[in-house]
Amino acid sequence: MKVFIRKVNLVRPLCNKLIGKEHEFHHRAMGGIAIMLVGVVVAKYLGHTPMEGVNIIGETVGFGLHGIGLSPFLESLLEEEV
């Protein structure tokens, strides 16, 4: 069952490619900004449809992408020593 789940999971390899720990911070920041922009576009575009189901799903996916794009910035804040 675990092998099947790894083949279906497309989000993890994509996130590792764009904002993975092996990249420098500026690369991760640019990838995060790009992901946040895609999330905003999805939320705005699908959030204004007249169909309530598409509206809810579109905003959920858009806000989720926006949160994923914010993760490099949050991780950099957590890694800094005070």
QUIKAVEN-V115622 format. One record per pair of residues at least 12 apart in sequence whose C-alpha atoms are under 6 Angstrom apart, sorted by sequence separation. I is the first residue (numbers start at 1). GAP is how many residues later the second one is. D is the distance in Angstrom with one decimal. If there is no record, write none. Layout:
BEGIN
I	GAP	D
I	GAP	D
END
This chain:
BEGIN
19	12	5.9
46	12	4.8
47	12	5.4
18	13	5.3
43	15	5.6
43	16	4.4
43	19	4.4
42	20	5.0
40	22	5.8
39	23	4.0
39	24	6.0
39	26	4.7
39	27	4.8
36	30	4.1
36	33	4.8
35	34	4.9
32	37	3.9
32	38	6.0
END
